Amino acid sequence: MIEVEVKARAEEGTKERIASLGATPIQVENHLDLYFNSPLRDLRTSDEALRIRIKEDGARLTYKGPRLDQKTKSRQELTVKIDDP
């Protein structure tokens, strides 16, 4: 799977303007991210990431490959569910 992530800055008051259009939040997510590195290869230097993300619905181990596109931060992403983080 290729993850494509685009981030943008929102102007002051954007949240209020969206609410004025009748939009309401549907969900709040809380998660804990634990990032790991390797003694064999510095994942930060190679622009990779290895993390465990713990959320209310369980935990996932994710590997993110190096960026394929600097503008959108596209990268290969592999995720597996884990039972005991």
Contacts in CASP RR format, 6 or more apart in sequence:
PFRMAT RR
TARGET T0000
AUTHOR 0000-0000-0000
METHOD contacts of the structure
MODEL  1
MIEVEVKARAEEGTKERIASLGATPIQVENHLDLYFNSPLRDLRTSDEAL
RIRIKEDGARLTYKGPRLDQKTKSRQELTVKIDDP
1 76 0 8 1.000
1 77 0 8 1.000
1 78 0 8 1.000
1 79 0 8 1.000
2 68 0 8 1.000
2 74 0 8 1.000
2 75 0 8 1.000
2 76 0 8 1.000
2 77 0 8 1.000
3 64 0 8 1.000
3 73 0 8 1.000
3 74 0 8 1.000
3 75 0 8 1.000
3 76 0 8 1.000
3 77 0 8 1.000
4 69 0 8 1.000
4 72 0 8 1.000
4 73 0 8 1.000
4 74 0 8 1.000
5 72 0 8 1.000
5 73 0 8 1.000
5 74 0 8 1.000
6 72 0 8 1.000
6 73 0 8 1.000
7 73 0 8 1.000
29 55 0 8 1.000
29 56 0 8 1.000
30 55 0 8 1.000
30 56 0 8 1.000
31 53 0 8 1.000
31 54 0 8 1.000
31 55 0 8 1.000
32 53 0 8 1.000
32 54 0 8 1.000
33 51 0 8 1.000
33 52 0 8 1.000
33 53 0 8 1.000
33 54 0 8 1.000
34 51 0 8 1.000
34 52 0 8 1.000
34 53 0 8 1.000
34 54 0 8 1.000
34 85 0 8 1.000
35 49 0 8 1.000
35 50 0 8 1.000
35 51 0 8 1.000
36 43 0 8 1.000
36 50 0 8 1.000
36 51 0 8 1.000
36 52 0 8 1.000
37 43 0 8 1.000
37 44 0 8 1.000
37 50 0 8 1.000
38 50 0 8 1.000
43 49 0 8 1.000
43 50 0 8 1.000
46 66 0 8 1.000
47 65 0 8 1.000
47 66 0 8 1.000
47 67 0 8 1.000
48 63 0 8 1.000
48 64 0 8 1.000
48 65 0 8 1.000
48 66 0 8 1.000
49 62 0 8 1.000
49 63 0 8 1.000
49 64 0 8 1.000
49 65 0 8 1.000
50 61 0 8 1.000
50 62 0 8 1.000
50 63 0 8 1.000
50 64 0 8 1.000
51 61 0 8 1.000
51 62 0 8 1.000
51 64 0 8 1.000
52 59 0 8 1.000
52 60 0 8 1.000
52 61 0 8 1.000
52 62 0 8 1.000
52 82 0 8 1.000
52 85 0 8 1.000
53 59 0 8 1.000
53 60 0 8 1.000
53 62 0 8 1.000
54 85 0 8 1.000
58 81 0 8 1.000
59 81 0 8 1.000
59 82 0 8 1.000
59 83 0 8 1.000
59 84 0 8 1.000
59 85 0 8 1.000
60 79 0 8 1.000
60 80 0 8 1.000
60 81 0 8 1.000
60 82 0 8 1.000
61 79 0 8 1.000
61 80 0 8 1.000
61 82 0 8 1.000
62 77 0 8 1.000
62 78 0 8 1.000
62 79 0 8 1.000
63 77 0 8 1.000
63 78 0 8 1.000
63 79 0 8 1.000
64 75 0 8 1.000
64 76 0 8 1.000
64 77 0 8 1.000
65 75 0 8 1.000
65 76 0 8 1.000
65 77 0 8 1.000
66 75 0 8 1.000
67 73 0 8 1.000
67 74 0 8 1.000
67 75 0 8 1.000
68 74 0 8 1.000
68 75 0 8 1.000
68 76 0 8 1.000
END
